[in-house]
Amino acid sequence: MLELVMTGLVVCVVVLMAASAYGVLHRQRNGRVRVRGRDGGKRLGAAELGEELGERATLVQFSSAFCAPCRATRRVLGEVAGMVPGVTHVEIDAEDHLDLVRELDILKTPTVLVLDADGRVVRRATGLPRKADVIAALGEAV
């Protein structure tokens, strides 16, 4: 009996440790603006976005209807686009553009792509990005 209790206790401790490690990793990566190797060379234009590219850079946000972080992301990107001349913010409903979502390997919303003036993807963030990170990413795009 004691052996069974100890085995159960060890299993519980291992599961809690694994869940905690996953939580810490997820929290560190969520919203971080980064370069992905698979994005290299991908370009988007007005035909894919439904709007013209920004003169200097474009912030493309993939959202869904019931996504709470998408509303906060919209606010952050709108503020940044208003602060930096020549930068445009474009929001795309992921459900209405499934082909583009698949092509760009968008796995969750919100996902933000930072495009340079030619429409090339230079950075990507999954989750709610910090304003300072978006501004830093724009520094590379412009």
Contacts in CASP RR format, 6 or more apart in sequence:
PFRMAT RR
TARGET T0000
AUTHOR 0000-0000-0000
METHOD contacts of the structure
MODEL  1
MLELVMTGLVVCVVVLMAASAYGVLHRQRNGRVRVRGRDGGKRLGAAELG
EELGERATLVQFSSAFCAPCRATRRVLGEVAGMVPGVTHVEIDAEDHLDL
VRELDILKTPTVLVLDADGRVVRRATGLPRKADVIAALGEAV
29 126 0 8 1.000
30 126 0 8 1.000
30 127 0 8 1.000
30 128 0 8 1.000
31 125 0 8 1.000
31 126 0 8 1.000
31 127 0 8 1.000
31 128 0 8 1.000
31 129 0 8 1.000
31 130 0 8 1.000
31 133 0 8 1.000
32 125 0 8 1.000
32 129 0 8 1.000
32 133 0 8 1.000
33 112 0 8 1.000
33 114 0 8 1.000
33 123 0 8 1.000
33 124 0 8 1.000
33 125 0 8 1.000
33 129 0 8 1.000
33 133 0 8 1.000
33 134 0 8 1.000
33 136 0 8 1.000
33 137 0 8 1.000
34 123 0 8 1.000
34 124 0 8 1.000
34 125 0 8 1.000
35 122 0 8 1.000
35 123 0 8 1.000
35 124 0 8 1.000
36 124 0 8 1.000
38 105 0 8 1.000
39 104 0 8 1.000
39 113 0 8 1.000
39 121 0 8 1.000
39 122 0 8 1.000
39 124 0 8 1.000
40 120 0 8 1.000
40 121 0 8 1.000
41 120 0 8 1.000
41 121 0 8 1.000
42 104 0 8 1.000
42 120 0 8 1.000
42 121 0 8 1.000
43 118 0 8 1.000
43 119 0 8 1.000
43 120 0 8 1.000
43 121 0 8 1.000
44 53 0 8 1.000
44 58 0 8 1.000
44 60 0 8 1.000
44 113 0 8 1.000
44 115 0 8 1.000
44 119 0 8 1.000
44 121 0 8 1.000
45 53 0 8 1.000
45 119 0 8 1.000
46 52 0 8 1.000
46 53 0 8 1.000
48 100 0 8 1.000
49 58 0 8 1.000
49 60 0 8 1.000
49 90 0 8 1.000
49 92 0 8 1.000
50 90 0 8 1.000
51 88 0 8 1.000
51 90 0 8 1.000
52 88 0 8 1.000
53 88 0 8 1.000
53 115 0 8 1.000
53 117 0 8 1.000
53 118 0 8 1.000
53 119 0 8 1.000
54 86 0 8 1.000
54 87 0 8 1.000
54 88 0 8 1.000
54 117 0 8 1.000
55 85 0 8 1.000
55 86 0 8 1.000
55 88 0 8 1.000
55 117 0 8 1.000
56 84 0 8 1.000
56 85 0 8 1.000
56 86 0 8 1.000
56 87 0 8 1.000
56 117 0 8 1.000
56 141 0 8 1.000
56 142 0 8 1.000
57 84 0 8 1.000
57 86 0 8 1.000
57 87 0 8 1.000
57 88 0 8 1.000
57 114 0 8 1.000
57 115 0 8 1.000
57 116 0 8 1.000
57 117 0 8 1.000
57 138 0 8 1.000
57 141 0 8 1.000
57 142 0 8 1.000
58 87 0 8 1.000
58 88 0 8 1.000
58 89 0 8 1.000
58 90 0 8 1.000
58 114 0 8 1.000
58 115 0 8 1.000
58 119 0 8 1.000
59 77 0 8 1.000
59 78 0 8 1.000
59 80 0 8 1.000
59 81 0 8 1.000
59 87 0 8 1.000
59 88 0 8 1.000
59 89 0 8 1.000
59 90 0 8 1.000
59 112 0 8 1.000
59 113 0 8 1.000
59 114 0 8 1.000
59 115 0 8 1.000
59 134 0 8 1.000
59 138 0 8 1.000
60 90 0 8 1.000
60 92 0 8 1.000
60 112 0 8 1.000
60 113 0 8 1.000
60 114 0 8 1.000
60 115 0 8 1.000
61 70 0 8 1.000
61 73 0 8 1.000
61 74 0 8 1.000
61 77 0 8 1.000
61 89 0 8 1.000
61 90 0 8 1.000
61 91 0 8 1.000
61 92 0 8 1.000
61 110 0 8 1.000
61 111 0 8 1.000
61 112 0 8 1.000
62 92 0 8 1.000
62 94 0 8 1.000
62 97 0 8 1.000
62 101 0 8 1.000
62 104 0 8 1.000
62 106 0 8 1.000
62 109 0 8 1.000
62 110 0 8 1.000
62 111 0 8 1.000
62 112 0 8 1.000
62 113 0 8 1.000
63 70 0 8 1.000
63 73 0 8 1.000
63 74 0 8 1.000
63 91 0 8 1.000
63 92 0 8 1.000
63 93 0 8 1.000
63 94 0 8 1.000
63 109 0 8 1.000
63 110 0 8 1.000
64 70 0 8 1.000
64 93 0 8 1.000
64 94 0 8 1.000
64 95 0 8 1.000
64 109 0 8 1.000
65 93 0 8 1.000
65 95 0 8 1.000
67 109 0 8 1.000
67 110 0 8 1.000
69 109 0 8 1.000
69 110 0 8 1.000
69 127 0 8 1.000
69 128 0 8 1.000
70 109 0 8 1.000
70 110 0 8 1.000
72 128 0 8 1.000
73 110 0 8 1.000
73 112 0 8 1.000
73 127 0 8 1.000
73 128 0 8 1.000
73 129 0 8 1.000
74 89 0 8 1.000
74 91 0 8 1.000
76 128 0 8 1.000
76 129 0 8 1.000
76 130 0 8 1.000
76 131 0 8 1.000
76 134 0 8 1.000
77 89 0 8 1.000
77 112 0 8 1.000
77 134 0 8 1.000
78 89 0 8 1.000
79 131 0 8 1.000
80 87 0 8 1.000
80 89 0 8 1.000
80 131 0 8 1.000
80 134 0 8 1.000
80 135 0 8 1.000
80 138 0 8 1.000
81 87 0 8 1.000
81 88 0 8 1.000
81 89 0 8 1.000
83 135 0 8 1.000
84 135 0 8 1.000
84 138 0 8 1.000
84 142 0 8 1.000
87 138 0 8 1.000
87 142 0 8 1.000
92 100 0 8 1.000
94 101 0 8 1.000
94 106 0 8 1.000
94 109 0 8 1.000
100 106 0 8 1.000
104 113 0 8 1.000
104 121 0 8 1.000
107 126 0 8 1.000
108 126 0 8 1.000
108 127 0 8 1.000
109 127 0 8 1.000
110 126 0 8 1.000
110 127 0 8 1.000
110 128 0 8 1.000
111 124 0 8 1.000
111 125 0 8 1.000
111 126 0 8 1.000
111 127 0 8 1.000
112 124 0 8 1.000
112 125 0 8 1.000
112 126 0 8 1.000
112 127 0 8 1.000
112 129 0 8 1.000
112 134 0 8 1.000
113 121 0 8 1.000
113 123 0 8 1.000
113 124 0 8 1.000
114 121 0 8 1.000
114 122 0 8 1.000
114 123 0 8 1.000
114 124 0 8 1.000
114 125 0 8 1.000
114 134 0 8 1.000
114 137 0 8 1.000
114 138 0 8 1.000
114 140 0 8 1.000
114 141 0 8 1.000
115 121 0 8 1.000
115 122 0 8 1.000
115 141 0 8 1.000
116 122 0 8 1.000
116 141 0 8 1.000
116 142 0 8 1.000
117 141 0 8 1.000
117 142 0 8 1.000
122 137 0 8 1.000
122 140 0 8 1.000
122 141 0 8 1.000
123 137 0 8 1.000
123 140 0 8 1.000
123 141 0 8 1.000
125 133 0 8 1.000
125 134 0 8 1.000
125 137 0 8 1.000
END
